[in-house]
Amino acid sequence: MSEAQKIANLSDVKPGKMFRATIDGQAILLANIDSEIFAIDDMCTHEDASLYRGALKGHCVECPLHGSHFDFRTGKPDGNPATEAVKTYSVEIRDDEIFICL
């Protein structure tokens, strides 16, 4: 596993909201759900659509193009047309900073 890298500050990811960040040229979508921070790839696996433009619904983000839902906890899609999971990242909070391992 690679070394943890800072991706954002805790204050960037407001409760019940999503935040898009880029690390090493890769777009990562963060979400603050029930005071827990989650991180997944920002791109839908069905078509190249930024999930950041979608809606946060519970523990899922709805893709803005075709409506597939991806669970932030597992990355798995819930509903067609997406069938492939998005990558999830482990999150570590250190002194109000958010770190992930790519």
Phi, psi and omega in degrees: 000141181283167180290144179295138179237141178291134179242333182193173171265152179302324180292344178288334186250090183292151178306131179075014183234167176247158180216131179258131179227159178239134179222127183052038179077006183249129179279127180239137178256122177255149176218143176254102183241117181053044178066017175242138181264132178238155179221131177221166171299145183279343185266133174297142180277349179276312177215160182287085178231135178289121178291339178302330179281357180272190183248138175277122181228100184065235178267011183239158171244136179265126178295133183288343182276304187234006171085005176297147177250136177242129181280124180296334183283326186239339185083350185288143177281148177235095181109146180287161010269351181291138177235345182256137180288153169273156180287138175253157181231141174286143185243138176230134178254125177228118176047052177065021174241144182259128178239145172225163173251125177279000000 
